[in-house]
Amino acid sequence: MVKSIASEKIPRNKIFFGNMDYKAVIKDAWLLAKDDRRLFWWWTFMPALLSIIVGIGYFGYQVMALSTSPVVTKNSDSASFMMEMFKWIVGLFQTNTSLGIVLIIVAAVIGLLYLVYPTFSRAALIQLIARIRNKQEVKMLDGITYGALGFLKLFEYHLLIKTFSFVAVITEALFVLRNLGWDALGILTIPFILFGFFGFAVMLFLTYTDFYIVIDEKGVIKSIGESMRLVVRQWRHTLFILILMMLISLRIILNILLVLLVPSLIFIAAGVLATLTFAKIGMVIGAIVGFAGLFFAAYLTGILEVFVNAVWVFTFLELTEEGEVHARDKGDEITAERTG
């Protein structure tokens, strides 16, 4: 059982006709993320590590694909980076079949883990945080059960909303740039911006969908409707919701910076040391520095993930604790019920 629960240390105002102590919620969430590192090691460190590794691959692919595209090379006959990479893989299999098989297996395992584990761990993390908040006795191993129970519906929902993500918009814009050029991108800039704002609005209205799916165990469509209803009904908390969205944006920006930092550390350290000493020693030291940077990046991202999820879960529990007040409900009865 988690003994250090933030809500026990800090007096908090309960919701009363929509009044919520934002400062206490954020402070509670930070104390939970800081004091209980089991949530981090069990359910956010590995997903953060996988996300950064895949992010490095994504960033590397976009850079190489753009650098070999006609937009940069000015050669319309140049082969695409994807085709060059395919030829390289075929050549690797022809020259060193065993190494090629190992690399394919490693890539497949990382891809499968990235596809499944982050969603699984998020379902487990949401349930564990909610139960800790409600002072239930929990074990980290119970997260396996919670993750399994919420995985399929949460995975279905995440597949549904990926189209509206910031990464999806950037990917489509880069695709247009590589294949159609700057003129086409200029024409489509306004539609991309408008779609980006539309995607942001959609994600805002779907803020609580994950929690309805995992905590209340509702279906995907039902959870989407409930989330939109809650956001509209609690319009006085819009400013707080926007602040939370800024926290998520901060996490995305941090991930992007870390994705840029890790390979830079590897290549810069290896390049400098290779000019001063032997190339092999430089590469070894560069690899060590790169792995250290990768671990540090995953550590920071994982801690931030626990904090952000705790803020969202605490907010969701607060906003849904007393239910919805209907026009037929008597004001004095509501007051008596909520004040005990």
Summary of the structure (lengths in Angstrom):
residues: 340
radius of gyration: 23.8
end to end distance: 28.2
largest distance: 81.5
contacts: 993
relative contact order: 0.12
helix: 82%
strand: 1%
